[in-house]
């Protein structure tokens, strides 16, 4: 990749769009990714000297498509590939270049033939642009293991009939749920990185936001798509206040809410309010409603915690997710006191054994209950369990504050 940050940003933005076009035309993700890499390499060597073309996306597609044609010719391909070459050569170079094929790529990466874990990994690699090493760290597996998993996923798709076509009406709801889940996970990994020294990966969360916007434009009347877009906007609006001057993590309670992006908050609130009156309420709408309550409050103490407790109760009944129960315990503590929250946390010991977030929340509630020594022990346990260095450092600062009375 070029050392020019502006060029790097442009290529990173264009890569998934170009890959979508190449996948649609070749029907093979592995071949399309190889062709994309050839095109990106050509761009990094030619554009600095010759200038960025007027239509850089079209330029990359043409180069990538030519690489595919050359490869298929040199391989003495089977009849299907020979026919494919003819089809590709017949396509006008300008045809459909302005169409965003990222969603087609996304639906293909979320094909039901893949396991959920493989679908997320493949989407992070193909659409989100993460390296295999980064995905391996997120999944807590060796890089070689993740490389094998991605290779198996590509082979699975290669053996299917048209995996990169839009699903049928019958299959569409399930495929859409899978796509929403992948976008949700992609955004979360970008907003709150599970590994590394940085609090966030802005490029990844921005790509999740872009894809969610595109999906909403295609399905403006789907309340869950609107709910996910609202959730992403309302959460990402807090980004400017999530880190301190040295890049350290700042908790929601300590954030300067004046730094939050008010335009994103307004857009997110309007989206979720519209989605909630459309009929059936889904988990992303409820999560967006929770985010809206936080974003509209001037401070943590002024937050409508009874409303949050009710919303978390609905979400918990809908999903059965222990992480929702974990969050409900915080709301319960804010409404009925820390002992009530701690009692609810005790029900999660068997469901989330050894999970660092359980220890972190327990430490937070123990501090509120006036038990700083026990709180510090739990926060230290959480610090040892997290794979995020930024979160670890934040927790260790809290441990030091509780044990030694030092300023946070």
N, C-alpha and C positions, 0 to 999 in steps of 0.2 A: 504494500500500500504506500502511496505517496507520503512524503513528509510534510506536504502542504495541508494544514488542517482544513482549509476551506474545500479543497478537492476531496479530502478524505470524507468530510461530511456529505458532500454531494454524492459520492459513490456509495456511501453507506445508505443513503436515502433511496437511491435508484436500484440498488442490488436486488431487493426482494421483488420489485416491480418487474425488472427485466427477467428475473428467474421465473416469475409467473408466466410470462410470454413464452419463454423457451420451453418450459414444461408443457404448456398447452400445445405447442407445435410439435414437440418431440414425443410426448407421452412418457418420458423416462426422466425421473428426478436426478439420478446419478449423472447421466449424460448431460443434462441441462446445467447441473452445478459445475461440472468440468468446463463446459463452454462458457459459463458465466465468469469463472476464474480467469480464463484466457482473455475474455473481453475486458475485465477489470485491469488485468496486467497491461493489456495494450493501451488502455486509457491512461494509466499512470505513467507510461513511458512516452506517449505521444502528446497528450494534452498540455503538459507543461511547456513544451516547445512550440506546438502548433496552435494552442489556444483551445478552450472548451468549445465544442461545436454548438450550433444554434439549438439543436435538439439532442442533448446528450443521451437521453433515454433511447431514442431511435438509433443513434450511433451504436450504443452498446448492444441493442437487439440485433442489428445487422451483423456486427462482428461476431456475436455469439451464435447467430443462426449460421453464418458461414463456417464457423468452427464445427458445428454439428454436421453440416453437409459434407465437409471434408472428412470428418471422422467416419461417417456412414459409407462414403465412397471408398475410403481406404480399407475398410473392414470387409469388403465384398459381402455386404449385408444380405440378409434374407430378403425375400420378395416384399415383406411388409416394410422393411426399411427402404428398399428401392422405391416403393410407391410413396413412402413418406418424403423422400428427397424430392421427388417430382412435385408433390403437393407443396412443399416448402418453397421450392424455386418458383412456383407459380404465384406465390403470394406477393402482392405489391409491397415494396419496402416501407411505404408509409401507411399501409393498411393496419388499423387497430393499434397503432403505436401509442395513441393517446388513451387507450382503454387500460384501466388498472386491473391487471390479472392477479394481483396479490390475494384477492379473496378466493379465486379459483384455486390458487396454490394452497391457501389455508384450508379449504374444504378437503383437498386431497390429502394434506398432511394429517387431517383429523378423520381419516377413513376408518370405519368401524372394524376393518380387518386388523387394525393396529391396536395394541393395548393402550390404555390411557397414558401410561408412562412413556411409551414409545412415541405416541402422537405429540405429546408435549415436547419431548426432546427433539423430534424431527422438525417441529414448527419453530422451536427456538433456534435451531441450526439454519433452517431454510428461509424462514420468514423474519425471525428476529435478528439473525446475523451473529449469534453467539458462536464462539469457537467450541470445538469438541471439548477442550480442556475446561472451559468455563461451565459448560453444561454438566460435565462430570463432577465438578465441585458442587454444583447446585444439587445434584442427585446423590452426592456423597459416595461415589464409586470411582475406581481408577479410570484414567483417561482411556486406556486400552479397552476396558469393559464398555465404556460409552461408545467408542468407535465401532465396536462390534455390534452394539445395539442399533446404532444408526444405520450401519450397513445392512443388517437384517431387515430393518424397516423399509429401506429402499428396495431390497430384493422382494419383499412382500408386495409392495406397490407395483413393481415391475411385472409381477406375475398376474396382476388383476386386469380385468377388462375395463379400460378407461377410467382409472382412479381419479384423474384430473378433469373429470366432467362434473357439472353441477348435479347433485343427487336428485332422484325422482321425488315426486310429491309425497310418496309414502315414506321414503327414507329421510326426507328433509328435516322434520322436527328433531329427530335424534341426532342428526349430523349438526344441526344448528346448536343444540345444547352442548355438543362436544366442542364446537368452535368457540362458543361463549366461554366455556371452561378454560380452554387453552389461552384465550385472550386475557382472561382474568388472571391466570397464573403468570402469564408473560408480564403483565403490568405489575403485579405484585413483586416479581423478581427484580424488575427495573426500579420500582419505587423504594423497596426495602431489600437491598441485596443480601442474600443469605450467606455470601462468602466474600472474602476480600476485605480491603481496608476502607473502601468507599461506602458511604451510607446508601448511595443509590447509583443506578446505571441509567442516566437520562436518555441515552439513545434507545434503550430497550423499551422504557415506558412510553417514550414518544412514538415509537413504532406501534405499540399496542393501542395507543390513543388514535393514531392515524387509521389503523385497520378497523377499530371500533366505530369511528366516524363513518368510514366508507361503508361498513355493514349497515349502520343506521340509515344512511342515505338510500341504500338499496331496500331496506325494510323499515320505513319510517313509522309504520303502524304496529310494529311488534313491541309490546310493552317491556319484555325482558331485554331486548336489544337496547331500547331506550334506557332501561334501568342500569344496564352495564355501562353505557356511555356516561350516564349521570354519575355513577359511582366513581368511574375513572376521573372525571372532571373534578368532582368534589374532593377527592383524595389528592389529586395532583395539584390542586390549588394551594395546598399547604407547603409545597416543596420549598419555596423561598425561605421559609422559617424553620425548616427541619435540620439545618446544619448551622453551627456557629462559625466564628471567624477562622478557626483552624480546621474546619471541615468536620468537627465533632458532631455527634448526634444530639439533637435537642428534643426532649420529650414534648408531647402534645400540650401538657400542662404549662410548660415553660416557654412555649413558642410565642413570639410577638405576632399576634394575629393581624396586626396592621399590614404585615408583609404578605399575607395571603392574597392570591389573585382573585379580586372581587368579581371580575367578569366571568371567570370560570365557575365561581360559586353561583352566581346568578343563573348562568346557563344550566348548571347541574340541577339546581333547585327547580327551575322551570320544567326541565325534562322529567324529573321524578314525580313532580306534582301532576303532570299530564299523564304519565304512565300509570299512576296509581288509580286513576278514575276510569281506566279502560276496561276493567273487569277483573280477570284472573290475576292475582298477585303472585309473583315469583320471588326467588331468593335474592336476585340482583336488585330488584326494586326495593326490597326490605333493607338490604345493605346500603343502598343509596339513600333511603330515608334516614337511616342511622347516621350516615355521613353528613346529611343535610342538617340534622339537629346539632351536631358538633360544630359545623361551619357557621351556622347562624347565631351561635352563642358568643357573647363577648369575652367569656372566660370559662375556665373549667367549673368554678363554683356556680356560675350563672347558667350552666347547661341544664336543659330540661331532663334531668335524670329519670324521673318517673316515666316519661315518654320513651326514653331509651330502654328502660327496663321492660316495658310492654313490647317494644319492637323486638328486642332480643328474645323475649319469650316466644313470640310468633315465629321468628327465624329458627329458634331451637326446635320447636315442634315440627317445623317444615323439613328441616335437614337432619336433625339428630346428630349434628356435628359437635364433638366435644370442645372444639375451639370456640364455637359460639357460646357454649356454656361457660367457658373461661371468661369471655367478655361480659356475659350476663352477671357473673360474680362481681365484677367491678361495678356495674350499674347497681346491683343489689346492695353493695357496700355503701355506695353514695346515697342511697335512699334510706336504708334500714340500719346502716352502721357496719363497720369492718368485720365484726364477729359473724354477722349473717353471711357476708361474702366468703369468709374463711370456711364456714360450715359447708357452703356449696362447693368450694374447691376440694374439700375432703372427698367428695363423691367422684372426683376425677382421677384420684391416685391410681386406680386400676385401669382407667381408660387412656391416660396419658403418662404412663410410668417413665420417670426420668426425663420428661420433656422440659427443656429449659424455660419455655414460656410459662409453664405451670409454676415453676420455682420463682420466676420473676414476678408474676402477679401475686403469689403468696407473700413474697418479700414486701411488695408495695402495700398490701393490706395489713401485714404485721406492723409496718411502720405507722400506718394510720391508727392501728390499735394501741400504739404506745409501747411497742416491744422491739426496740431498735436492734438489740443483740441478735434476736431470732431473725429479724428482717435482713440483717447483714449476712447471716449464714445462708439464707435462701438466695439472696442476690449473688453471692459468691458461687453458689451451686449453679445458678443460671449462667453466670459468666463462663464457667468451665464447660458448659454444655453447648453454647452457641457457636456456630461456624462463622458468624459475622464478626470481624475484628472491630468494626465500629461499634456494634452493640456491646461486645465484650468490654471495650474501653469505657463506654458509658456506664455499664453495670459496676465495673471496678471503682469508678469515681464515686458512685453511690455507696458502695461498701466502705470506702475510705471515709466518706462523710459521716456515715452512721457510726463507725467505730472510733473515729478520731476527732469528729466534730469539725473537719476541714470544710472549706467552702466548696460547693460543687462547681 
